Amino acid sequence: MARLTPLLAAERAVHAAAHRRNSRRPFKKFTVRGDWPGRGRQYHAPMDSALSQIIERVRASIEPRTPLRIRGGGTKDFHGAALQGEVLDTRVLQGIVSYEPSELVVTARAGTSLAELETLLAAQGQCLPFEPPHFGPGATVGGMVAAGLSGPARASVGAVRDYVLGLELLNGRAELLRFGGQVMKNVAGYDVSRLMAGAWGTLGLITEVSLKVLPVSPAEATLRFACNQADALRRLHAWGGQPLPLNASCWVDEGGGTGVLYVRLRGATAAVEAACRIMGGERQDNAATAPDWNACRDHTLPWFTDRAARPGDALWRLSVPATAPVLGLPAGVAPPLIEWHGALRWVQAPMEHAAALQEVARQVGGSASVFVADGADGISAGAIFDSNSAALAQIHTRLKQAFDPAGLFNPGRMGSGW
């Protein structure tokens, strides 16, 4: 029971926030800096009306328990169990609410285009350092947080949840709640806002989110090494114990027992140049490798797209300790694509190897889950999580009960009970 104490506090925070909402304006004013293009705009009536209509729709769904499928750009519909319910489109909630480059914080509505946000940040020499995957041109800010997925730099800079400062959430009781804020030191107690990162919309509809951003690194370099999987892991483990500006890595098999390891360095110019001399390898042109890193992020590298020629294969995501050795994959399964300095290993294998892959991952202290299944419609058929923990299942159940007691939002998206 001691492990569930934080959950009780989270439940109390939900109800306390619901009571507080009546003592403040339900919709935040649109505040902007005078030096960005949105100057003079406000949180106008149409946007206010759009949010009110969403709230009323959720309220009308409570009694009949009508399932609602939260959807932004739909770029991540391929992931998770079969999608159910009436579509609740978040794209009506668009726009940058506020952006303070000097404070390294931006607040955006859930339906805002992720590409639009990144363009705005780039104009100020800033970025989302965790490199959220887009998986398509319609990706939204709300979907980015709800999915909780991070790109190649995840192992070095942190995950999406590490950059969520606060958010506004519509829960399953049609209550508009606000958690966190716009500074790092504003949380007293349990940080409920970060709980929404990776919840896939099963706990509520994110309407607005505040994010910490960082300046773009002054220097960058990508190094190439021809080596097999074991040698690549050995190199990554050794570099991980040194003060090197490692940012991202990717090893891919090229057949015949050979492969290529790419390592991206980011940081101060002196640090990056020194690391290049220490590590060796073939230095690549940054302009040429940038699209490749984006392709790795969005799974458009040939290693990922070639799976289309093997419709019986599912894409598996193995999360393991970075120091884990070469995994003993089932016979006939090709070597993985390795990211995150060894901690993330993508495997393409039929669903019949599910038990074997999960056992291989458990043996090294990790887990295996289906990222994309082999169904004709591309929808993953099984649960996302690989966990036999009764305590974890109980926490999931109680969280769902606290935030969405009628089970309205994205039913089954994360497997049984969600």
N, C-alpha and C positions, 0 to 999 in steps of 0.2 A: 504493500500500500504506500510505502514511502515514496516509491517512484512516481506515483500518481498525484502527489501533492501539488506539483506545478500545474497539473491539469485543472485541479480544483480552483486554483488561483486564476487560471485563464477563463474558466466558466464565470467566476465572479466578475472578472474584468468585462466580459461581454455584457452582462446584465447591468453593471454600473454605468457602462458607456451608453446603454440604451436609455437609462434614466436621465443622464446628463444631457442627452440630445435635446430635450424639451426646454432647456434653459439657455440655448444658443441658437443662432440662425442655422437652419439645416444645410444651407448651401454656402460655401465659402466664396467670398468676393474674388474676382479675377484681379490679382495684383501683379504688376509687372515692373521691371526696371525700365528706365527711360531710354536705355541704349540698345534695346532689341526691337525687332520689326513689329511686334504686337502692341506697341505703345498706343495707349488711349482706348484699347478694347476692354470690355468688362464681361463678367459672367452674365451674359444677356438672357432675356426671357426665353427664347427658343431652347437654349441649353438647359435652363432650369426646368422648362416644361418637359423636355425629353427624359430627364432623370425622374421627374414626378410620374410620368407615364410608366416607366420601368418599375418604380416602387408600387404603383397601383396594380400592375400586372402580377407582381410577385404576391401581393396581398390577396388578390383574387384566386391565386393558385393554391393557397394554404389549405382551405377547407376541403376542396375536392382532391387535394394532393396531386395536382397536375404536375408531372415532371417537366423541368425546364432545362434545356441544353444551352449553356452559356457559350457564345461564340463570337469571336472577333473577326480576324481575317480567315480563320479556318485552316491556317497553314500547318497546324499540328493535329488535325483530325485523324491522321493515320495512326496516332499513338494512343494506346489504352484499349479498353474493352469497347464493344460495339456502342455507338453513340445513340442515346435515347432522349425523348422529350421534345417539346416545342422549342424552336430556336428563340433564344433571347439575345438579340444582336447588340453588342456593346459599341459598335462603330458610330452610334449617334452621340456618344460621349467623346468628343474630340477636342484637341487643343492643348497647348502648353499653358498651364495656369500661372506659373512663375518660374523664372530662371535667374539665379544669382551666380554668375561666373566667379566672382571674387569669393563667394562662400562655398563654391563647389557643390551646389544643390540645385536640382530641378524638380518641379512638380508638374505632372502631366495627367490628363484624363485617360481612362483605360482604353478607349477606342482610338487613341492617337497612334498614327503610323510610327512604327519603330524606326523606319528609314528616315522619317521626318525629324524625329528626335535626334538621331545620330548626326544628321546633317547640321542641325542647329548647334550641337555640341562641337562638331568639327570646325565650324566657323569661328569658335572661340578657343581653338586649340585644346579641346577637352574630349573625353570619350567615356563610354561604359567599358571599363577595362576587362570585365568578365566575358566580353564578346558573345552576347546572346545570339543563338542561331535564329535565322529568319525562316528557313525552309520554304520560302516563297515571298512574293512581293507584297502580300497583304498583312504581314505580321504586325501585331499591335503591342503597345506597352503593357496592357493588362494581361494579354496572353503570355508575354515574356515572363512576368512575375508569377502568374498562375502555374506555368509549366516548370519554372525553376531550373531551366536548362542553361548550361554555360558552355562556352566554346573552348578553343585550344588553350587559352591562358588560365583556365580554371585552377589548376594545381599551384600556380604561382601567385595569383592575385585574389583568389577567393571566388565564392559563388554569388548568384543573384541575391540571395537572402542577406549576404553581408553588406549589400549596398542599399537595402530598403530601410529608409529612415522612418517612414510612416505611411499610412494609407487610409482611405475611406472605403468602407465595406457595407454592402447591403446584405443582411443575413436572411435566413429562411423565415424570420418573423416579420419581414418587410421593415426592419429597423435599419436606419442609416447610422453606422457607427464609425468613429474615427479613432485610430490607434497611432501612437508615436507622434512624430512631428517633422521638423525640417532641420534638426541638428542632431549630432551624434549622442549628446549627453542628456537627452530629454526623456529617457525611459527609466522609470523607477519601478522595479519589480520585473515581471515577465514581459518580454517583448512579443506581444501577440501579433503585431504586424508582420513579422518575419515568418510566422507560422503559415501564412498564406502562400509563401513561395514554395511551389511544388505541390500544392494541394489540388491543382487542376480544377479549380472552381467548385469543388465539392463542399466547401464550407461557406461559400457566399460569392457574390458578384463584386469584384473590385471595381470601384467607380473612379478612383483617383489615387495616385501613388507619388510619394516623394523619394527621390533617389540621390545618393551620393555619387558624384562624378569625379574624375581625376584628370589632370593634364596629360596630354599625349607625351610619351617618353621622348626626350631629346635625341636619342640615338637608337638605332635598330640594326640588327644583322642576322642573317640566316645562314647557318653552316650545314653542309651536306657531308655525310659519311657513308661509304659503302660498307655494310657489315650485316652479319646475320642477326637473328633475334636475340640470341644469348649475348652476343657482343654488344648489341645496342643497349640491352638492359644493364649490362655491366658498366658501360660508359655513363649511362644516366644515373645509376646509383652512386658512382664515384663523384660525378659533377655535383650531385645533390648535396654532398657533404662539404662543398667548397663555396666560398663567398663569390659566386658567379651570378651575373644578372640573367639567369634562366627565365624565360617567359613561356615558351611552348615547345612541344616536341611532337614528332610524328614518325613512326617507323612503319614501313609497309613492305611486304614481301614481293619480290619481283620474279619469283619462280626459281627452281633449281637450287634452293637452299640459300639464295642470296637475297639481300634486301637493301633498303636505303633508309637512313635515319636523318631527319631534318630537325635542327634545333634552332629556335628563334631566341635571340637575346634582345633585351630592351632595358634601357636605363641611361645613366649618365654617359656621355661620349667617352670619357676616359675609361670607365668600367667596361663598356662594350668592346672597345678596341683592345684592352688588355685581355679580356676573355677570349677574343678571337685568336690572339697569339698563343695563349695557354692551351686552348682546346684543339687547335688545328682544324682539319677538314677543309672543304672547298667553300669559300665564301660566295654566296649567291647575290644576284642583283635584287635589291628590295622591290623595285617596281615589277619585276617578273614573278617574285614569290608571293606578293600580296594577294593576287587572285587565288593562288593555290591554298593559302591559309584560309581564305574565305570559303573556298570549296570544301575544305576539310570541316570547317564549322557547319556548313549547310548540307553536308553529305552529298556533294555533287562530284567528288573525286571519282575517277574510274573505278577504284576499289569498291565504292558503294553502288554506283550506277550499274556495274556489271552484274549485280544480283538479279536484275531484270531478266537475264538470260537463264536464270535458275529459279523458276517460280516455286520450287519446293523448299527453298531456303528462307529461313527467317533471319532477321538481324537481331543478334543478341548483344546486350550491354553487360559486360563483366566488370564490376567495380571491385578492385583488389588492392592490397597494400602496394605502394610503389616499389617496394623491395622484393615483391614476389618473383620467383624464378619463372622460366618458360613453363607454361601450363601444359599438362598432358591432355590435349584435346582428343575427343573420340576419333577413331580411325576414319580416314576419308575427309575430315574437316580441315580446311585450309588454314594456314597460319593467320593470326589476327592482325588487325591494324591497331597499333598501340599509340595512345595519347597520354597526356598528363604525366609525363616522365615515368610511365609504367603503371600508373594507377587505373587507367581506363583501357580496356581491351575489347574491341569490337570483333565479333565472331559471326560468320555466316554459316548456318547449319540448319538442317530440318528440325521440326518440332519433336521428332522422335528422340532427339538427343537431349531433351530438356533435363531429365533427371541427371544425366552424366555431366552436363555443363554446370548445373547447380552444385553438384557434389565437388567438381573440380574447383569451383570458386570457394566453396566452404572450407576445403582443405587448407587453403592459404589465408583464411580469415576474411573472405569477401562474399559477394553475392552475384547471382546471374539473373537477368530478367529479359523478357522479350521487349524489344524496342519497336520493331515492325514485324508483324506476322506474315505468313505466306498466303493469306486469304486472297481471293480474287479481287475483293474490294479494298485490299490494303489495310484493313483494320485489324489491329492486334486482337486475338481472341482470348488471351489469358490474362491473369492478374499481372499488374506491373511489378508488384513487390515479390521478392523471394524471401519470405520470412516465416518461420514456424513459431515465432514468439507470441505466446498467449498474452503476455503483458502488453506488447505493442498493439495487438489486435484490440485489446480492451481500451487502450488509449485512443485508438482510431475511432472506436464506437462512441466513446464518451465525447470526443471532440465533435463528431457529427451530430450528436444529440444536442450539444450546447449551441452550435451555430445554425444547424438546419434540422430541427426536430421532425419536420414533416417529410424530410428526404426529397426536397424539390430539385436541388441543383445537381446536374450531371450524374444521375444515378448510375452506378456500376462502372463509372469511368476508371476507377482505380481498383477494380476487382470486387469481389464479394463484400457486401456490407457498405460499399461506398458508392 
